[in-house]
């Protein structure tokens, strides 16, 4: 593939990218609501989850050094000791769900990133999150898969290449950090609860 062709593919994908606007308010309001944001993914999306957590923990916060009311973000793809223990002793399908059992509470937020939207460990984590009353956000590609159907709020790029999906997901993460930093002082918004799906 030529560089110009790939650039055009990314531009077209950006034009086709869609996301539920409620995602912005759900994340923005999490500070004042004292919610923890859990983010996970596999492979390239695992690295993306780490990137999102870094930006939420630091870049999305106005006056970071002086600000003690920050976004509480935890990456479910980072605890390699626990991940390998779960995988070895139980099954890789459980690596995200089991961490949520340890750490998450009703009302917290789960963000799962998956190009296919069908990874079993992603699906199990979403099922558990909905079972205990978390708000769920799915960031997906391809046709959206099960993740798109399960999540309360969705960001979706309908594209068949992993590379392009991950590029768009990365750009969306950078946008979120900028948006949240710029709107940090706003009052909490009225957002649909996780029990009232948009679909």
SERO-4910 file (N, C-alpha, C, O; in steps of 0.05 Angstrom, whole numbers):
BEGIN
 pado doro    nc1    nc2    nc3   cac1   cac2   cac3    cc1    cc2    cc3    oc1    oc2    oc3
  Unk    A     17    -24      0      0      0      0     17     25      0     38     26     14
  Unk    A     10     45    -15     23     70    -16     14     88      8     -8     85     18
  Unk    A     33    106     16     27    123     39      2    140     34    -15    143     51
  Unk    A      0    152     10    -23    169      4    -49    154      5    -69    164     13
  Unk    A    -48    128     -3    -72    112     -2    -81    107     27   -104    107     33
  Unk    A    -61    102     44    -67     97     72    -78    123     85    -97    122    101
  Unk    A    -66    146     79    -76    171     89   -106    175     81   -122    183     98
  Unk    A   -112    170     56   -139    173     47   -158    154     62   -181    161     68
  Unk    A   -148    130     67   -165    110     82   -171    120    110   -193    117    120
  Unk    A   -151    132    123   -155    142    150   -175    166    149   -192    168    166
  Unk    A   -172    184    130   -190    206    127   -218    197    124   -237    208    136
  Unk    A   -222    178    106   -249    167    101   -261    154    126   -285    156    132
  Unk    A   -243    140    141   -252    127    165   -261    147    186   -281    143    200
  Unk    A   -246    169    189   -253    190    207   -280    202    201   -296    207    218
  Unk    A   -285    205    175   -311    216    167   -334    197    173   -357    205    178
  Unk    A   -328    171    174   -348    151    179   -352    144    209   -371    131    217
  Unk    A   -333    153    225   -333    147    254   -357    160    267   -363    183    262
  Unk    A   -371    145    285   -393    155    299   -391    148    329   -381    127    336
  Unk    A   -400    166    346   -401    160    375   -424    173    388   -433    195    380
  Unk    A   -435    160    409   -456    172    425   -446    196    441   -427    193    456
  Unk    A   -458    218    437   -449    243    451   -450    240    481   -435    254    495
  Unk    A   -467    223    491   -470    219    520   -444    210    533   -439    214    557
  Unk    A   -426    197    517   -400    188    527   -385    212    540   -372    208    561
  Unk    A   -387    235    528   -372    258    537   -381    266    565   -365    272    583
  Unk    A   -408    266    570   -418    274    596   -414    252    617   -408    258    640
  Unk    A   -416    227    609   -412    205    627   -384    206    639   -380    204    663
  Unk    A   -364    211    622   -337    213    632   -332    239    647   -319    239    668
  Unk    A   -342    261    636   -338    287    650   -349    287    678   -336    297    697
  Unk    A   -372    276    681   -386    276    707   -374    257    727   -381    258    751
  Unk    A   -357    239    718   -347    218    736   -331    229    760   -330    216    781
  Unk    A   -318    251    756   -302    263    778   -320    271    801   -316    263    824
  Unk    A   -341    287    795   -359    296    816   -376    274    827   -386    276    850
  Unk    A   -380    253    812   -396    230    822   -378    209    835   -388    188    844
  Unk    A   -352    214    837   -333    196    850   -334    168    837   -333    148    852
  Unk    A   -336    167    811   -336    141    797   -308    134    788   -292    151    780
  Unk    A   -302    108    788   -277     98    777   -283     88    748   -303     76    743
  Unk    A   -264     95    730   -267     87    702   -247     64    697   -223     67    700
  Unk    A   -257     41    690   -241     17    684   -240     15    653   -260     16    640
  Unk    A   -216     10    643   -212      9    614   -196    -16    607   -175    -21    620
  Unk    A   -204    -31    587   -190    -55    579   -192    -61    550   -209    -51    535
  Unk    A   -174    -79    541   -174    -88    513   -152   -108    509   -135   -112    527
  Unk    A   -151   -121    486   -131   -141    479   -112   -131    458   -120   -115    441
  Unk    A    -87   -141    459    -69   -134    438    -64   -105    435    -57    -91    455
  Unk    A    -67    -94    411    -64    -66    406    -84    -50    423    -78    -27    431
  Unk    A   -107    -61    427   -127    -47    444   -119    -47    473   -129    -29    488
  Unk    A   -103    -66    482    -92    -65    509    -74    -41    513    -75    -27    533
  Unk    A    -57    -37    493    -39    -13    493    -56     12    492    -49     32    505
  Unk    A    -77     11    476    -95     34    474   -108     40    501   -111     63    509
  Unk    A   -116     19    516   -128     23    542   -108     36    561   -116     54    576
  Unk    A    -83     29    560    -63     42    576    -61     71    569    -58     88    586
  Unk    A    -61     77    543    -59    104    534    -83    121    544    -80    144    553
  Unk    A   -107    110    541   -131    124    551   -128    130    581   -134    152    590
  Unk    A   -119    110    597   -116    114    626    -95    135    632    -99    152    650
  Unk    A    -73    135    617    -53    156    621    -65    184    616    -61    202    632
  Unk    A    -79    187    594    -91    213    588   -113    221    607   -115    245    614
  Unk    A   -129    202    616   -150    209    635   -138    216    662   -147    234    676
  Unk    A   -116    202    670   -104    207    696    -89    233    697    -88    246    718
  Unk    A    -78    242    675    -62    266    675    -73    287    655    -81    309    664
  Unk    A    -72    281    629    -78    302    609   -106    313    609   -110    335    600
  Unk    A   -125    297    618   -153    306    618   -160    324    641   -182    335    643
  Unk    A   -141    328    660   -146    343    684   -134    371    682   -111    375    676
  Unk    A   -151    391    686   -142    419    686   -125    425    711   -131    415    733
  Unk    A   -103    440    708    -85    447    730    -77    422    746    -82    420    770
  Unk    A    -66    403    732    -61    376    743    -47    376    770    -56    362    788
  Unk    A    -24    390    772     -9    389    797    -24    399    821    -21    389    843
  Unk    A    -40    420    817    -55    431    839    -83    419    843    -97    425    862
  Unk    A    -90    401    825   -117    390    825   -117    362    838   -105    343    827
  Unk    A   -131    360    860   -133    334    874   -159    320    869   -165    299    880
  Unk    A   -176    332    851   -201    319    843   -199    311    814   -209    324    796
  Unk    A   -185    289    810   -178    279    783   -195    256    774   -209    243    791
  Unk    A   -194    249    749   -207    225    739   -193    201    751   -168    199    751
  Unk    A   -209    182    760   -199    158    772   -200    136    750   -222    125    745
  Unk    A   -178    130    738   -178    111    716   -159     88    721   -136     92    730
  Unk    A   -168     63    716   -152     39    720   -152     23    695   -173     18    683
  Unk    A   -129     14    686   -126     -2    662   -128    -32    670   -111    -42    685
  Unk    A   -147    -46    659   -150    -75    664   -131    -92    648   -129   -116    652
  Unk    A   -116    -79    630    -96    -94    614    -68    -92    624    -49   -101    611
  Unk    A    -64    -79    647    -37    -72    657    -26    -91    678     -1    -94    681
  Unk    A    -43   -103    695    -34   -118    717    -25   -146    708    -40   -166    710
  Unk    A     -1   -148    698      8   -173    684     10   -196    703      5   -219    695
  Unk    A     16   -191    729     17   -213    748    -10   -226    751    -13   -250    750
  Unk    A    -30   -209    756    -57   -219    761    -69   -231    735    -82   -251    735
  Unk    A    -63   -218    712    -74   -228    687    -63   -256    681    -78   -273    672
  Unk    A    -37   -260    685    -26   -287    680    -35   -307    700    -38   -331    693
  Unk    A    -40   -299    725    -50   -317    745    -78   -327    737    -85   -350    738
  Unk    A    -95   -308    729   -122   -315    721   -122   -333    697   -136   -353    696
  Unk    A   -105   -325    677   -104   -341    653    -94   -369    658   -104   -388    647
  Unk    A    -74   -372    675    -62   -398    681    -80   -415    698    -83   -439    693
  Unk    A    -92   -404    718   -107   -419    738   -136   -423    730   -149   -442    738
  Unk    A   -147   -404    714   -175   -406    706   -176   -407    675   -175   -428    663
  Unk    A   -179   -383    663   -181   -381    634   -177   -352    626   -184   -334    641
  Unk    A   -165   -348    602   -161   -321    593   -187   -306    589   -187   -281    591
  Unk    A   -208   -319    585   -234   -306    582   -242   -290    607   -259   -273    606
  Unk    A   -229   -297    630   -237   -285    656   -219   -262    664   -223   -250    686
  Unk    A   -199   -254    648   -179   -235    658   -190   -208    665   -180   -195    683
  Unk    A   -211   -199    652   -222   -173    658   -245   -175    679   -246   -159    697
  Unk    A   -261   -195    676   -283   -199    695   -273   -202    723   -284   -190    742
  Unk    A   -253   -218    727   -243   -223    754   -232   -198    767   -235   -194    791
  Unk    A   -219   -181    751   -209   -156    762   -232   -138    771   -230   -124    791
  Unk    A   -253   -138    755   -276   -122    762   -289   -132    789   -298   -116    805
  Unk    A   -289   -158    792   -299   -169    817   -283   -158    841   -295   -153    862
  Unk    A   -257   -156    838   -240   -145    859   -245   -115    864   -245   -107    887
  Unk    A   -248   -100    843   -245    -71    845   -270    -54    840   -273    -33    851
  Unk    A   -288    -64    823   -310    -47    814   -334    -47    833   -338    -67    847
  Unk    A   -349    -25    833   -373    -23    849   -396    -13    831   -390     -1    810
  Unk    A   -420    -18    839   -443     -7    823   -440     23    819   -433     38    838
  Unk    A   -446     32    795   -444     60    789   -418     68    776   -416     89    764
  Unk    A   -397     51    778   -372     56    764   -376     54    734   -398     47    724
  Unk    A   -355     59    719   -356     60    690   -337     40    678   -314     38    686
  Unk    A   -346     24    658   -329      6    644   -327     14    615   -347     17    601
  Unk    A   -302     17    605   -297     23    577   -281      0    566   -259     -6    575
  Unk    A   -292    -13    546   -278    -35    533   -273    -28    504   -290    -18    490
  Unk    A   -248    -33    495   -239    -27    468   -234    -53    453   -218    -69    462
  Unk    A   -246    -56    430   -243    -81    415   -251    -76    386   -273    -67    380
  Unk    A   -233    -81    368   -239    -77    339   -262    -95    331   -280    -87    317
  Unk    A   -260   -121    338   -281   -140    330   -306   -138    347   -328   -142    337
  Unk    A   -302   -131    372   -325   -130    390   -334   -157    400   -355   -158    413
  Unk    A   -320   -177    394   -329   -205    400   -311   -221    418   -316   -244    423
  Unk    A   -289   -209    428   -271   -224    445   -285   -234    470   -299   -218    483
  Unk    A   -283   -260    476   -298   -271    499   -292   -256    525   -310   -253    542
  Unk    A   -267   -248    530   -261   -235    555   -274   -207    557   -281   -197    578
  Unk    A   -277   -194    533   -291   -168    532   -321   -172    538   -332   -157    554
  Unk    A   -332   -193    526   -361   -198    530   -367   -205    559   -386   -195    570
  Unk    A   -350   -222    571   -354   -229    599   -352   -205    618   -367   -203    637
  Unk    A   -333   -188    613   -331   -164    629   -355   -146    627   -365   -135    646
  Unk    A   -366   -143    602   -389   -127    598   -414   -139    612   -429   -125    625
  Unk    A   -416   -165    611   -438   -179    624   -437   -174    654   -458   -168    666
  Unk    A   -414   -176    666   -411   -172    695   -417   -143    702   -431   -138    722
  Unk    A   -407   -125    686   -411    -96    692   -440    -90    692   -450    -75    709
  Unk    A   -455   -100    673   -483    -94    671   -498   -108    694   -518    -98    704
  Unk    A   -489   -131    702   -501   -146    724   -500   -130    750   -519   -131    766
  Unk    A   -478   -116    755   -475   -102    781   -483    -73    779   -482    -58    799
  Unk    A   -491    -64    755   -501    -36    752   -480    -15    746   -483      8    754
  Unk    A   -459    -23    731   -440     -4    721   -451      9    695   -468     -3    682
  Unk    A   -441     32    688   -446     44    662   -425     34    643   -402     34    649
  Unk    A   -434     26    619   -415     13    600   -412     28    574   -432     38    563
  Unk    A   -388     30    565   -381     43    540   -365     24    523   -345     12    532
  Unk    A   -373     20    498   -359      3    479   -346     19    457   -360     35    444
  Unk    A   -320     15    453   -306     28    431   -298      6    412   -280    -10    419
  Unk    A   -310      5    389   -307    -18    372   -303    -11    342   -305     12    335
  Unk    A   -297    -32    327   -293    -29    298   -309    -50    283   -329    -60    294
  Unk    A   -300    -57    259   -313    -77    242   -344    -72    242   -352    -49    236
  Unk    A   -360    -92    247   -389    -88    249   -398    -82    277   -422    -78    282
  Unk    A   -380    -80    296   -386    -73    323   -388    -97    342   -383    -95    366
  Unk    A   -397   -120    331   -398   -145    346   -417   -143    370   -434   -126    371
  Unk    A   -412   -161    389   -429   -163    413   -425   -138    430   -443   -129    444
  Unk    A   -401   -127    429   -395   -103    446   -414    -80    439   -424    -67    457
  Unk    A   -418    -76    413   -436    -54    405   -464    -59    414   -479    -40    421
  Unk    A   -473    -84    415   -500    -90    423   -504    -88    453   -526    -82    463
  Unk    A   -483    -94    468   -485    -95    497   -481    -68    511   -494    -63    531
  Unk    A   -464    -52    500   -456    -27    514   -479     -7    515   -495     -5    497
  Unk    A   -479      8    537   -499     30    540   -493     52    519   -511     63    508
  Unk    A   -467     58    515   -459     79    497   -436     68    480   -420     53    489
  Unk    A   -436     77    454   -418     64    435   -403     86    419   -414    106    411
  Unk    A   -377     80    413   -361     94    393   -353     73    373   -340     53    380
  Unk    A   -360     77    348   -357     56    328   -346     66    301   -356     86    290
  Unk    A   -325     53    292   -315     57    265   -320     32    249   -308     11    254
  Unk    A   -338     34    230   -344     11    214   -323      8    192   -325     19    170
  Unk    A   -303     -8    199   -280    -13    180   -269    -40    186   -269    -49    209
  Unk    A   -259    -53    165   -250    -81    168   -221    -85    174   -212   -108    176
  Unk    A   -205    -64    177   -176    -67    183   -170    -59    211   -179    -39    221
  Unk    A   -156    -77    225   -148    -71    253   -132    -45    254   -137    -29    272
  Unk    A   -113    -42    236    -96    -18    237   -113      8    236   -108     26    252
  Unk    A   -132      9    218   -148     33    215   -166     37    240   -169     59    250
  Unk    A   -178     15    249   -195     17    273   -179     28    297   -188     45    311
  Unk    A   -155     18    300   -138     26    323   -129     55    320   -128     70    339
  Unk    A   -124     63    295   -117     92    290   -140    110    299   -136    130    312
  Unk    A   -164    103    291   -187    120    298   -193    119    328   -200    140    339
  Unk    A   -190     96    340   -194     94    369   -174    111    384   -181    124    404
  Unk    A   -150    112    374   -129    129    387   -136    158    384   -134    174    403
  Unk    A   -145    167    361   -152    195    356   -176    202    375   -176    224    386
  Unk    A   -195    184    378   -218    189    395   -208    193    424   -218    210    438
  Unk    A   -189    177    433   -179    179    460   -165    207    464   -169    219    486
  Unk    A   -150    216    444   -138    242    447   -159    264    448   -156    283    463
  Unk    A   -180    261    432   -201    281    432   -215    281    460   -220    303    470
  Unk    A   -220    258    471   -233    257    498   -216    272    518   -228    287    534
  Unk    A   -190    269    518   -173    283    538   -176    313    535   -178    327    554
  Unk    A   -175    322    510   -177    351    505   -205    361    514   -207    382    527
  Unk    A   -226    347    506   -253    355    513   -257    356    543   -268    376    553
  Unk    A   -248    336    557   -252    335    586   -237    357    600   -247    369    619
  Unk    A   -213    362    591   -197    384    603   -211    411    599   -211    428    617
  Unk    A   -222    415    576   -234    441    569   -261    444    584   -270    467    587
  Unk    A   -274    422    592   -301    424    604   -300    415    633   -321    407    644
  Unk    A   -277    417    646   -273    406    673   -290    420    694   -298    407    713
  Unk    A   -297    445    690   -311    460    711   -341    460    708   -355    474    724
  Unk    A   -351    446    688   -380    446    684   -395    429    705   -383    410    716
  Unk    A   -419    436    710   -436    421    729   -443    394    716   -444    392    691
  Unk    A   -449    374    733   -457    347    721   -481    350    703   -499    366    708
  Unk    A   -481    334    682   -502    335    662   -523    313    669   -517    295    684
  Unk    A   -546    316    657   -566    296    659   -561    275    637   -565    281    614
  Unk    A   -554    251    646   -547    230    627   -564    205    633   -570    200    656
  Unk    A   -572    191    612   -588    167    616   -572    147    634   -548    145    631
  Unk    A   -586    134    652   -573    114    669   -567     89    652   -577     86    630
  Unk    A   -550     72    664   -542     47    650   -566     28    647   -566     10    631
  Unk    A   -587     33    662   -611     16    660   -629     25    637   -647     10    629
  Unk    A   -623     49    626   -639     59    603   -622     60    578   -611     81    572
  Unk    A   -620     38    565   -603     37    541   -614     55    520   -638     60    518
  Unk    A   -595     64    503   -603     82    481   -618     67    460   -633     79    445
  Unk    A   -615     41    458   -628     25    437   -656     19    445   -671      6    430
***
